Every structure is written in C-alpha cells, then in structure tokens.
Amino acid sequence: MATQDDEKPTEERETEEVEATDTGASEELEVAAKPEETEEADAAPTQIGSARYVHAAFFVGGILIAFVSGKVFGLVWNSLAGWPEAVRHVPALLRYAEDERDSFTMGAGALVGLITVIQTYRKEHIRTWAYEVAAELAKVSWPTRETVTNGTIVVVIASMIATVYVTVLDRFWSFLTKLVYGA
C-alpha cells in the first residue's frame, strides 16, 4: 500500500521535512524568547528608575570634563602668553588680560564637555553599559543608618582598645629595657 509521501520525489519530501523542521524550530525559538521578554519586562522598572541616575552621571561627567578642559585651556593660554616666541608669532595671545581669559577658556571647556558627552552618549555600547551598572547598583542592599552607626562605633571602640594595648606594651617594654640596661 503506497502513501502520498511515497509517490512524491525524494527531493520534495526532503524539502517538506526541512520546512517542517524550520517551522518547529521557529516555534521553539518563540517559546524560548517569551521568558526573556518577561525578564526584560520585570527589569524595565529598575531601568526606568535608574535612567535618571545614568543621565545624572553623564551630566556630572560633562561638567567635570568642561571644568578640567577649561582649566587646561587656561593653563596653555597663560603659558603661551608668557612665552615671548609665541607672543611674537601670535600677538593676539595678549589681547585679553589674564582675568578675561578665564571666561573664554571656560566657555571653550563647556563646549568640549558638551561635545564629549553627546558623542559618548550616542555610542550604544557605552549607554548600555551605564544602564547595566545602574541596574546592578539598584540590586545592591545598602546598609541602614543604624547598621552604619553601629559599625562605626565598633571600629572606634576597637581602635581605642588597640591604642591602649599598644601604649601599655610600649611602656612595659620601655620599663624592662631601662631595668635591664640601666639607661
């Protein structure tokens, strides 16, 4: 007794088997992807809450870069203004007084900080890394104020006891040394 599959050429049967396997595999992938989607949905509130910290970190980084680069620009400008060879080639270095230069250098530093933060934030891998760090920090169980206070008290008392112990040993050995050597 012949079935319909037996009547088909071998190539058609193999193609149908591959298509059936592909369909089954894609269904398995969809099922496997669903738990990941729920994990991402569970992690979303953490990322939403931590997004403000990531943005704040980029903002603070930009301010720090602006400040440092502004100071570096000011240092370079003032150094060049004090170098006679540079002043001879670029007389505009002395156009502004040293106090006025700070305004220009801080403005240039702010521009550098802004461009740096924008260029850094546009890189997907850096932004993803920052969100992952913020998500991990959200998982940390931070100690309560009472725990920190108690720990601090323990450290202070242990330090005082150690200080007294070392002082007593020092005095004791000093006494024995004077007794033995008669200094």
N, CA and C atoms as an extended XYZ file, in Angstrom:
549
Properties=species:S:1:pos:R:3:atomname:S:1:resname:S:1:resid:I:1 pbc="F F F"
N         0.841       -1.162        0.000 N   MET     1
C         0.000        0.000        0.000 CA  MET     1
C         0.895        1.236        0.000 C   MET     1
N         0.721        2.121       -0.950 N   ALA     2
C         1.561        3.297       -1.125 CA  ALA     2
C         0.854        4.515       -0.566 C   ALA     2
N         1.599        5.343        0.121 N   THR     3
C         1.037        6.589        0.653 CA  THR     3
C         1.388        7.713       -0.295 C   THR     3
N         0.829        8.886        0.009 N   GLN     4
C         1.102       10.033       -0.846 CA  GLN     4
C         2.577       10.429       -0.789 C   GLN     4
N         3.220       10.263        0.370 N   ASP     5
C         4.625       10.626        0.504 CA  ASP     5
C         5.514        9.746       -0.354 C   ASP     5
N         5.127        8.484       -0.486 N   ASP     6
C         5.938        7.574       -1.301 CA  ASP     6
C         5.884        7.961       -2.769 C   ASP     6
N         4.769        8.520       -3.195 N   GLU     7
C         4.613        8.881       -4.596 CA  GLU     7
C         5.414       10.136       -4.960 C   GLU     7
N         5.728       11.010       -4.008 N   LYS     8
C         6.469       12.247       -4.271 CA  LYS     8
C         7.931       11.925       -4.491 C   LYS     8
N         8.577       12.734       -5.318 N   PRO     9
C        10.021       12.535       -5.494 CA  PRO     9
C        10.758       12.803       -4.176 C   PRO     9
N        11.929       12.253       -4.053 N   THR    10
C        12.722       12.337       -2.827 CA  THR    10
C        13.050       13.781       -2.475 C   THR    10
N        13.358       14.607       -3.452 N   GLU    11
C        13.714       15.995       -3.188 CA  GLU    11
C        12.552       16.759       -2.557 C   GLU    11
N        11.317       16.519       -3.023 N   GLU    12
C        10.159       17.206       -2.452 CA  GLU    12
C         9.959       16.794       -1.010 C   GLU    12
N        10.107       15.498       -0.717 N   ARG    13
C         9.943       15.027        0.662 CA  ARG    13
C        10.986       15.663        1.574 C   ARG    13
N        12.251       15.760        1.129 N   GLU    14
C        13.302       16.370        1.949 CA  GLU    14
C        13.017       17.842        2.184 C   GLU    14
N        12.529       18.549        1.164 N   THR    15
C        12.195       19.959        1.307 CA  THR    15
C        11.082       20.143        2.317 C   THR    15
N        10.075       19.309        2.254 N   GLU    16
C         8.964       19.408        3.210 CA  GLU    16
C         9.438       19.101        4.620 C   GLU    16
N        10.343       18.136        4.774 N   GLU    17
C        10.860       17.801        6.098 CA  GLU    17
C        11.654       18.971        6.669 C   GLU    17
N        12.470       19.622        5.829 N   VAL    18
C        13.254       20.777        6.280 CA  VAL    18
C        12.322       21.913        6.672 C   VAL    18
N        11.273       22.155        5.863 N   GLU    19
C        10.319       23.215        6.186 CA  GLU    19
C         9.612       22.909        7.492 C   GLU    19
N         9.252       21.657        7.710 N   ALA    20
C         8.585       21.278        8.959 CA  ALA    20
C         9.535       21.467       10.136 C   ALA    20
N        10.785       21.109        9.940 N   THR    21
C        11.776       21.284       10.997 CA  THR    21
C        11.983       22.765       11.283 C   THR    21
N        12.083       23.590       10.216 N   ASP    22
C        12.255       25.031       10.404 CA  ASP    22
C        11.078       25.632       11.145 C   ASP    22
N         9.873       25.205       10.813 N   THR    23
C         8.691       25.725       11.495 CA  THR    23
C         8.722       25.345       12.962 C   THR    23
N         9.083       24.113       13.248 N   GLY    24
C         9.171       23.667       14.637 CA  GLY    24
C        10.256       24.418       15.383 C   GLY    24
N        11.381       24.655       14.712 N   ALA    25
C        12.479       25.371       15.354 CA  ALA    25
C        12.088       26.810       15.643 C   ALA    25
N        11.377       27.446       14.698 N   SER    26
C        10.987       28.835       14.945 CA  SER    26
C         9.964       28.913       16.067 C   SER    26
N         9.087       27.908       16.162 N   GLU    27
C         8.139       27.899       17.278 CA  GLU    27
C         8.875       27.717       18.598 C   GLU    27
N         9.913       26.858       18.601 N   GLU    28
C        10.699       26.666       19.816 CA  GLU    28
C        11.427       27.954       20.185 C   GLU    28
N        11.936       28.655       19.179 N   LEU    29
C        12.613       29.919       19.451 CA  LEU    29
C        11.653       30.949       20.016 C   LEU    29
N        10.432       30.975       19.495 N   GLU    30
C         9.440       31.920       20.013 CA  GLU    30
C         9.116       31.592       21.462 C   GLU    30
N         8.978       30.308       21.774 N   VAL    31
C         8.683       29.901       23.149 CA  VAL    31
C         9.867       30.239       24.039 C   VAL    31
N        11.083       30.003       23.546 N   ALA    32
C        12.267       30.310       24.339 CA  ALA    32
C        12.428       31.813       24.529 C   ALA    32
N        11.980       32.598       23.573 N   ALA    33
C        12.121       34.055       23.677 CA  ALA    33
C        11.119       34.654       24.652 C   ALA    33
N        10.010       33.996       24.863 N   LYS    34
C         8.991       34.574       25.747 CA  LYS    34
C         9.465       34.743       27.183 C   LYS    34
N        10.202       33.771       27.791 N   PRO    35
C        10.680       34.026       29.147 CA  PRO    35
C        11.634       35.203       29.216 C   PRO    35
N        12.452       35.401       28.163 N   GLU    36
C        13.344       36.546       28.157 CA  GLU    36
C        12.564       37.842       28.119 C   GLU    36
N        11.462       37.841       27.375 N   GLU    37
C        10.638       39.050       27.307 CA  GLU    37
C        10.068       39.375       28.674 C   GLU    37
N         9.662       38.363       29.417 N   THR    38
C         9.119       38.637       30.744 CA  THR    38
C        10.220       39.098       31.678 C   THR    38
N        11.444       38.559       31.522 N   GLU    39
C        12.549       39.033       32.340 CA  GLU    39
C        12.843       40.490       32.024 C   GLU    39
N        12.806       40.854       30.741 N   GLU    40
C        13.031       42.246       30.364 CA  GLU    40
C        11.920       43.134       30.909 C   GLU    40
N        10.698       42.622       30.911 N   ALA    41
C         9.586       43.408       31.437 CA  ALA    41
C         9.744       43.603       32.940 C   ALA    41
N        10.261       42.560       33.631 N   ASP    42
C        10.494       42.692       35.066 CA  ASP    42
C        11.628       43.670       35.348 C   ASP    42
N        12.635       43.701       34.469 N   ALA    43
C        13.787       44.574       34.676 CA  ALA    43
C        13.494       46.012       34.254 C   ALA    43
N        12.435       46.214       33.490 N   ALA    44
C        12.134       47.554       32.979 CA  ALA    44
C        11.924       48.581       34.077 C   ALA    44
N        11.180       48.287       35.164 N   PRO    45
C        11.022       49.312       36.187 CA  PRO    45
C        12.353       49.727       36.809 C   PRO    45
N        13.272       48.762       36.970 N   THR    46
C        14.574       49.097       37.516 CA  THR    46
C        15.312       50.030       36.565 C   THR    46
N        15.241       49.747       35.272 N   GLN    47
C        15.940       50.583       34.316 CA  GLN    47
C        15.305       51.959       34.212 C   GLN    47
N        13.990       52.023       34.324 N   ILE    48
C        13.332       53.323       34.259 CA  ILE    48
C        13.753       54.165       35.456 C   ILE    48
N        13.790       53.560       36.641 N   GLY    49
C        14.197       54.290       37.833 CA  GLY    49
C        15.662       54.663       37.799 C   GLY    49
N        16.478       53.816       37.186 N   SER    50
C        17.908       54.081       37.171 CA  SER    50
C        18.320       54.971       36.002 C   SER    50
N        17.423       55.230       35.067 N   ALA    51
C        17.756       56.074       33.917 CA  ALA    51
C        18.127       57.482       34.368 C   ALA    51
N        17.468       57.969       35.383 N   ARG    52
C        17.797       59.314       35.850 CA  ARG    52
C        19.208       59.357       36.441 C   ARG    52
N        19.639       58.253       37.062 N   TYR    53
C        20.996       58.207       37.590 CA  TYR    53
C        22.021       58.142       36.461 C   TYR    53
N        21.690       57.427       35.413 N   VAL    54
C        22.590       57.354       34.258 CA  VAL    54
C        22.714       58.734       33.623 C   VAL    54
N        21.593       59.405       33.439 N   HIS    55
C        21.633       60.754       32.851 CA  HIS    55
C        22.378       61.720       33.769 C   HIS    55
N        22.169       61.582       35.073 N   ALA    56
C        22.880       62.440       36.019 CA  ALA    56
C        24.382       62.175       35.963 C   ALA    56
N        24.767       60.912       35.797 N   ALA    57
C        26.194       60.584       35.704 CA  ALA    57
C        26.804       61.189       34.447 C   ALA    57
N        26.088       61.118       33.336 N   PHE    58
C        26.592       61.753       32.107 CA  PHE    58
C        26.687       63.264       32.304 C   PHE    58
N        25.710       63.856       32.961 N   PHE    59
C        25.709       65.301       33.205 CA  PHE    59
C        26.900       65.699       34.074 C   PHE    59
N        27.114       64.957       35.161 N   VAL    60
C        28.236       65.259       36.053 CA  VAL    60
C        29.558       65.035       35.330 C   VAL    60
N        29.635       63.982       34.524 N   GLY    61
C        30.845       63.746       33.734 CA  GLY    61
C        31.115       64.893       32.778 C   GLY    61
N        30.054       65.413       32.157 N   GLY    62
C        30.213       66.551       31.253 CA  GLY    62
C        30.710       67.785       31.977 C   GLY    62
N        30.170       68.027       33.167 N   ILE    63
C        30.625       69.186       33.951 CA  ILE    63
C        32.085       69.016       34.343 C   ILE    63
N        32.461       67.813       34.750 N   LEU    64
C        33.847       67.563       35.127 CA  LEU    64
C        34.789       67.742       33.934 C   LEU    64
N        34.405       67.214       32.793 N   ILE    65
C        35.231       67.374       31.584 CA  ILE    65
C        35.323       68.845       31.201 C   ILE    65
N        34.203       69.575       31.304 N   ALA    66
C        34.209       71.003       30.970 CA  ALA    66
C        35.143       71.772       31.897 C   ALA    66
N        35.086       71.472       33.176 N   PHE    67
C        35.924       72.175       34.148 CA  PHE    67
C        37.402       71.899       33.892 C   PHE    67
N        37.742       70.618       33.760 N   VAL    68
C        39.153       70.256       33.566 CA  VAL    68
C        39.687       70.801       32.241 C   VAL    68
N        38.918       70.650       31.166 N   SER    69
C        39.417       71.147       29.881 CA  SER    69
C        39.496       72.674       29.886 C   SER    69
N        38.590       73.362       30.572 N   GLY    70
C        38.675       74.820       30.687 CA  GLY    70
C        39.940       75.248       31.423 C   GLY    70
N        40.268       74.530       32.486 N   LYS    71
C        41.492       74.838       33.229 CA  LYS    71
C        42.738       74.549       32.392 C   LYS    71
N        42.698       73.462       31.633 N   VAL    72
C        43.840       73.128       30.764 CA  VAL    72
C        44.004       74.192       29.681 C   VAL    72
N        42.885       74.613       29.074 N   PHE    73
C        42.966       75.676       28.061 CA  PHE    73
C        43.535       76.950       28.663 C   PHE    73
N        43.100       77.300       29.875 N   GLY    74
C        43.617       78.497       30.547 CA  GLY    74
C        45.100       78.380       30.843 C   GLY    74
N        45.520       77.212       31.274 N   LEU    75
C        46.934       76.994       31.560 CA  LEU    75
C        47.772       77.123       30.293 C   LEU    75
N        47.292       76.538       29.220 N   VAL    76
C        48.019       76.615       27.948 CA  VAL    76
C        48.072       78.057       27.451 C   VAL    76
N        46.932       78.747       27.504 N   TRP    77
C        46.891       80.134       27.027 CA  TRP    77
C        47.837       81.013       27.839 C   TRP    77
N        47.781       80.880       29.178 N   ASN    78
C        48.651       81.700       30.027 CA  ASN    78
C        50.120       81.354       29.816 C   ASN    78
N        50.409       80.071       29.589 N   SER    79
C        51.801       79.679       29.334 CA  SER    79
C        52.295       80.249       28.011 C   SER    79
N        51.459       80.166       26.992 N   LEU    80
C        51.841       80.714       25.693 CA  LEU    80
C        51.971       82.236       25.754 C   LEU    80
N        51.112       82.904       26.547 N   ALA    81
C        51.180       84.365       26.661 CA  ALA    81
C        52.457       84.792       27.375 C   ALA    81
N        53.010       83.929       28.204 N   GLY    82
C        54.257       84.259       28.897 CA  GLY    82
C        55.499       83.851       28.123 C   GLY    82
N        55.329       83.248       26.989 N   TRP    83
C        56.450       82.792       26.170 CA  TRP    83
C        56.671       83.802       25.037 C   TRP    83
N        57.771       84.504       25.050 N   PRO    84
C        57.987       85.590       24.067 CA  PRO    84
C        57.937       85.133       22.609 C   PRO    84
N        58.435       83.956       22.332 N   GLU    85
C        58.434       83.458       20.954 CA  GLU    85
C        56.998       83.258       20.450 C   GLU    85
N        56.120       82.735       21.305 N   ALA    86
C        54.719       82.527       20.912 CA  ALA    86
C        54.007       83.859       20.731 C   ALA    86
N        54.286       84.824       21.599 N   VAL    87
C        53.654       86.146       21.507 CA  VAL    87
C        54.094       86.855       20.228 C   VAL    87
N        55.335       86.657       19.836 N   ARG    88
C        55.832       87.289       18.617 CA  ARG    88
C        55.102       86.742       17.389 C   ARG    88
N        54.795       85.439       17.390 N   HIS    89
C        54.109       84.836       16.240 CA  HIS    89
C        52.594       85.029       16.300 C   HIS    89
N        52.043       85.065       17.517 N   VAL    90
C        50.594       85.235       17.679 CA  VAL    90
C        50.368       86.350       18.699 C   VAL    90
N        50.389       87.607       18.262 N   PRO    91
C        50.231       88.720       19.205 CA  PRO    91
C        48.841       88.767       19.850 C   PRO    91
N        47.857       88.063       19.280 N   ALA    92
C        46.503       88.065       19.849 CA  ALA    92
C        46.451       87.377       21.213 C   ALA    92
N        47.495       86.640       21.581 N   LEU    93
C        47.527       85.989       22.894 CA  LEU    93
C        47.471       87.010       24.032 C   LEU    93
N        47.968       88.210       23.778 N   LEU    94
C        47.989       89.244       24.820 CA  LEU    94
C        46.823       90.220       24.704 C   LEU    94
N        45.893       89.950       23.805 N   ARG    95
C        44.778       90.869       23.600 CA  ARG    95
C        43.911       90.979       24.861 C   ARG    95
N        43.772       89.878       25.592 N   TYR    96
C        42.928       89.871       26.787 CA  TYR    96
C        43.791       89.694       28.027 C   TYR    96
N        43.340       90.336       29.114 N   ALA    97
C        44.048       90.204       30.388 CA  ALA    97
C        43.830       88.781       30.933 C   ALA    97
N        44.640       88.416       31.890 N   GLU    98
C        44.584       87.054       32.436 CA  GLU    98
C        43.226       86.740       33.053 C   GLU    98
N        42.586       87.726       33.674 N   ASP    99
C        41.264       87.515       34.277 CA  ASP    99
C        40.198       87.291       33.202 C   ASP    99
N        40.317       87.970       32.080 N   GLU   100
C        39.348       87.819       30.998 CA  GLU   100
C        39.498       86.487       30.270 C   GLU   100
N        40.688       85.934       30.290 N   ARG   101
C        40.933       84.665       29.604 CA  ARG   101
C        40.122       83.526       30.197 C   ARG   101
N        39.889       83.590       31.495 N   ASP   102
C        39.137       82.517       32.159 CA  ASP   102
C        37.738       82.358       31.572 C   ASP   102
N        37.109       83.451       31.218 N   SER   103
C        35.768       83.379       30.629 CA  SER   103
C        35.793       82.628       29.305 C   SER   103
N        36.777       82.941       28.491 N   PHE   104
C        36.876       82.279       27.191 CA  PHE   104
C        37.246       80.806       27.330 C   PHE   104
N        38.184       80.530       28.230 N   THR   105
C        38.621       79.139       28.378 CA  THR   105
C        37.529       78.273       29.000 C   THR   105
N        36.766       78.832       29.917 N   MET   106
C        35.658       78.054       30.493 CA  MET   106
C        34.564       77.825       29.455 C   MET   106
N        34.331       78.797       28.615 N   GLY   107
C        33.367       78.612       27.522 CA  GLY   107
C        33.821       77.522       26.559 C   GLY   107
N        35.114       77.552       26.217 N   ALA   108
C        35.656       76.510       25.340 CA  ALA   108
C        35.605       75.150       26.040 C   ALA   108
N        35.874       75.130       27.338 N   GLY   109
C        35.802       73.884       28.098 CA  GLY   109
C        34.381       73.345       28.146 C   GLY   109
N        33.395       74.248       28.302 N   ALA   110
C        31.994       73.820       28.308 CA  ALA   110
C        31.610       73.210       26.960 C   ALA   110
N        32.101       73.807       25.905 N   LEU   111
C        31.835       73.267       24.566 CA  LEU   111
C        32.457       71.878       24.406 C   LEU   111
N        33.681       71.721       24.860 N   VAL   112
C        34.347       70.411       24.784 CA  VAL   112
C        33.594       69.381       25.625 C   VAL   112
N        33.164       69.769       26.835 N   GLY   113
C        32.411       68.855       27.695 CA  GLY   113
C        31.100       68.442       27.063 C   GLY   113
N        30.385       69.387       26.470 N   LEU   114
C        29.111       69.094       25.831 CA  LEU   114
C        29.294       68.145       24.649 C   LEU   114
N        30.270       68.437       23.811 N   ILE   115
C        30.515       67.572       22.648 CA  ILE   115
C        30.934       66.173       23.098 C   ILE   115
N        31.771       66.099       24.111 N   THR   116
C        32.217       64.788       24.607 CA  THR   116
C        31.061       63.969       25.150 C   THR   116
N        30.197       64.596       25.936 N   VAL   117
C        29.062       63.862       26.500 CA  VAL   117
C        28.109       63.409       25.396 C   VAL   117
N        27.836       64.270       24.446 N   ILE   118
C        26.926       63.894       23.356 CA  ILE   118
C        27.512       62.745       22.550 C   ILE   118
N        28.784       62.839       22.206 N   GLN   119
C        29.410       61.769       21.430 CA  GLN   119
C        29.475       60.465       22.217 C   GLN   119
N        29.717       60.553       23.501 N   THR   120
C        29.764       59.349       24.338 CA  THR   120
C        28.381       58.753       24.492 C   THR   120
N        27.390       59.586       24.701 N   TYR   121
C        26.021       59.090       24.909 CA  TYR   121
C        25.471       58.453       23.645 C   TYR   121
N        25.923       58.894       22.503 N   ARG   122
C        25.435       58.335       21.233 CA  ARG   122
C        25.960       56.926       20.981 C   ARG   122
N        27.001       56.508       21.670 N   LYS   123
C        27.553       55.162       21.488 CA  LYS   123
C        26.705       54.175       22.284 C   LYS   123
N        26.096       53.263       21.567 N   GLU   124
C        25.135       52.333       22.167 CA  GLU   124
C        25.777       51.462       23.247 C   GLU   124
N        26.980       50.968       23.015 N   HIS   125
C        27.590       50.055       23.981 CA  HIS   125
C        27.927       50.768       25.293 C   HIS   125
N        28.298       52.032       25.233 N   ILE   126
C        28.588       52.778       26.460 CA  ILE   126
C        27.296       53.043       27.228 C   ILE   126
N        26.258       53.450       26.503 N   ARG   127
C        24.977       53.710       27.151 CA  ARG   127
C        24.410       52.431       27.771 C   ARG   127
N        24.506       51.317       27.042 N   THR   128
C        24.029       50.042       27.568 CA  THR   128
C        24.804       49.661       28.815 C   THR   128
N        26.109       49.835       28.770 N   TRP   129
C        26.935       49.527       29.938 CA  TRP   129
C        26.516       50.376       31.142 C   TRP   129
N        26.266       51.650       30.913 N   ALA   130
C        25.865       52.543       32.003 CA  ALA   130
C        24.529       52.112       32.601 C   ALA   130
N        23.577       51.716       31.751 N   TYR   131
C        22.285       51.243       32.259 CA  TYR   131
C        22.448       49.939       33.039 C   TYR   131
N        23.344       49.060       32.577 N   GLU   132
C        23.571       47.808       33.289 CA  GLU   132
C        24.203       48.061       34.650 C   GLU   132
N        25.138       48.995       34.716 N   VAL   133
C        25.758       49.340       36.001 CA  VAL   133
C        24.705       49.892       36.951 C   VAL   133
N        23.855       50.779       36.459 N   ALA   134
C        22.813       51.356       37.303 CA  ALA   134
C        21.832       50.281       37.762 C   ALA   134
N        21.509       49.329       36.883 N   ALA   135
C        20.597       48.243       37.261 CA  ALA   135
C        21.225       47.358       38.329 C   ALA   135
N        22.517       47.083       38.210 N   GLU   136
C        23.193       46.264       39.214 CA  GLU   136
C        23.270       47.007       40.546 C   GLU   136
N        23.537       48.308       40.508 N   LEU   137
C        23.587       49.073       41.754 CA  LEU   137
C        22.220       49.150       42.417 C   LEU   137
N        21.158       49.081       41.618 N   ALA   138
C        19.808       49.085       42.192 CA  ALA   138
C        19.538       47.791       42.945 C   ALA   138
N        20.231       46.713       42.585 N   LYS   139
C        20.044       45.429       43.249 CA  LYS   139
C        20.805       45.322       44.566 C   LYS   139
N        21.755       46.235       44.785 N   VAL   140
C        22.575       46.181       45.988 CA  VAL   140
C        21.720       46.507       47.206 C   VAL   140
N        21.900       45.729       48.268 N   SER   141
C        21.184       46.054       49.505 CA  SER   141
C        22.109       46.932       50.349 C   SER   141
N        21.758       48.200       50.401 N   TRP   142
C        22.577       49.161       51.113 CA  TRP   142
C        22.277       49.079       52.599 C   TRP   142
N        23.300       49.266       53.455 N   PRO   143
C        23.066       49.173       54.899 CA  PRO   143
C        22.215       50.347       55.395 C   PRO   143
N        21.495       50.081       56.472 N   THR   144
C        20.679       51.139       57.060 CA  THR   144
C        21.573       52.081       57.859 C   THR   144
N        21.008       53.194       58.237 N   ARG   145
C        21.761       54.172       59.029 CA  ARG   145
C        22.188       53.570       60.356 C   ARG   145
N        21.300       52.798       60.950 N   GLU   146
C        21.600       52.168       62.247 CA  GLU   146
C        22.774       51.189       62.115 C   GLU   146
N        22.795       50.415       61.036 N   THR   147
C        23.886       49.459       60.821 CA  THR   147
C        25.216       50.180       60.661 C   THR   147
N        25.223       51.257       59.892 N   VAL   148
C        26.455       52.027       59.689 CA  VAL   148
C        26.908       52.657       60.996 C   VAL   148
N        25.985       53.203       61.766 N   THR   149
C        26.329       53.821       63.051 CA  THR   149
C        26.917       52.782       64.002 C   THR   149
N        26.272       51.622       64.108 N   ASN   150
C        26.778       50.570       64.987 CA  ASN   150
C        28.161       50.097       64.545 C   ASN   150
N        28.364       49.927       63.258 N   GLY   151
C        29.669       49.516       62.755 CA  GLY   151
C        30.744       50.551       63.058 C   GLY   151
N        30.396       51.817       62.919 N   THR   152
C        31.350       52.889       63.209 CA  THR   152
C        31.724       52.893       64.682 C   THR   152
N        30.745       52.712       65.539 N   ILE   153
C        31.013       52.679       66.980 CA  ILE   153
C        31.933       51.518       67.321 C   ILE   153
N        31.686       50.357       66.714 N   VAL   154
C        32.533       49.185       66.968 CA  VAL   154
C        33.967       49.467       66.530 C   VAL   154
N        34.156       50.075       65.372 N   VAL   155
C        35.504       50.368       64.870 CA  VAL   155
C        36.211       51.369       65.772 C   VAL   155
N        35.503       52.403       66.214 N   VAL   156
C        36.126       53.410       67.076 CA  VAL   156
C        36.540       52.793       68.403 C   VAL   156
N        35.667       51.985       69.003 N   ILE   157
C        35.987       51.357       70.297 CA  ILE   157
C        37.142       50.369       70.135 C   ILE   157
N        37.138       49.566       69.064 N   ALA   158
C        38.231       48.618       68.830 CA  ALA   158
C        39.542       49.361       68.615 C   ALA   158
N        39.509       50.492       67.932 N   SER   159
C        40.729       51.289       67.731 CA  SER   159
C        41.243       51.844       69.045 C   SER   159
N        40.353       52.285       69.899 N   MET   160
C        40.762       52.811       71.205 CA  MET   160
C        41.387       51.711       72.056 C   MET   160
N        40.785       50.529       72.047 N   ILE   161
C        41.332       49.409       72.822 CA  ILE   161
C        42.710       49.024       72.290 C   ILE   161
N        42.852       48.966       70.959 N   ALA   162
C        44.152       48.629       70.368 CA  ALA   162
C        45.197       49.682       70.724 C   ALA   162
N        44.810       50.956       70.735 N   THR   163
C        45.744       52.036       71.083 CA  THR   163
C        46.207       51.902       72.525 C   THR   163
N        45.276       51.655       73.414 N   VAL   164
C        45.629       51.495       74.827 CA  VAL   164
C        46.535       50.274       75.004 C   VAL   164
N        46.233       49.170       74.337 N   TYR   165
C        47.019       47.945       74.441 CA  TYR   165
C        48.454       48.172       73.961 C   TYR   165
N        48.619       48.823       72.794 N   VAL   166
C        49.956       49.087       72.262 CA  VAL   166
C        50.705       50.059       73.169 C   VAL   166
N        50.021       51.049       73.726 N   THR   167
C        50.657       52.010       74.630 CA  THR   167
C        51.151       51.316       75.891 C   THR   167
N        50.328       50.433       76.472 N   VAL   168
C        50.728       49.702       77.677 CA  VAL   168
C        51.932       48.806       77.372 C   VAL   168
N        51.910       48.092       76.227 N   LEU   169
C        53.055       47.257       75.862 CA  LEU   169
C        54.314       48.094       75.671 C   LEU   169
N        54.185       49.274       75.044 N   ASP   170
C        55.329       50.147       74.828 CA  ASP   170
C        55.929       50.595       76.152 C   ASP   170
N        55.071       51.004       77.069 N   ARG   171
C        55.546       51.444       78.397 CA  ARG   171
C        56.188       50.288       79.152 C   ARG   171
N        55.607       49.103       79.043 N   PHE   172
C        56.140       47.931       79.736 CA  PHE   172
C        57.527       47.574       79.190 C   PHE   172
N        57.689       47.522       77.861 N   TRP   173
C        58.986       47.190       77.275 CA  TRP   173
C        60.003       48.295       77.541 C   TRP   173
N        59.546       49.521       77.568 N   SER   174
C        60.438       50.625       77.905 CA  SER   174
C        60.946       50.472       79.337 C   SER   174
N        60.067       50.113       80.258 N   PHE   175
C        60.442       49.891       81.655 CA  PHE   175
C        61.437       48.735       81.770 C   PHE   175
N        61.165       47.618       81.048 N   LEU   176
C        62.086       46.478       81.104 CA  LEU   176
C        63.442       46.832       80.508 C   LEU   176
N        63.472       47.607       79.435 N   THR   177
C        64.726       47.989       78.792 CA  THR   177
C        65.558       48.835       79.744 C   THR   177
N        64.926       49.784       80.434 N   LYS   178
C        65.655       50.623       81.396 CA  LYS   178
C        66.141       49.798       82.567 C   LYS   178
N        65.355       48.817       82.964 N   LEU   179
C        65.735       47.977       84.092 CA  LEU   179
C        66.941       47.099       83.739 C   LEU   179
N        66.933       46.532       82.517 N   VAL   180
C        67.993       45.628       82.127 CA  VAL   180
C        69.272       46.396       81.784 C   VAL   180
N        69.171       47.447       80.984 N   TYR   181
C        70.352       48.152       80.521 CA  TYR   181
C        70.759       49.302       81.435 C   TYR   181
N        69.886       49.678       82.309 N   GLY   182
C        70.184       50.735       83.256 CA  GLY   182
C        70.458       52.081       82.614 C   GLY   182
N        69.720       52.381       81.571 N   ALA   183
C        69.952       53.636       80.873 CA  ALA   183
C        69.509       54.716       81.757 C   ALA   183
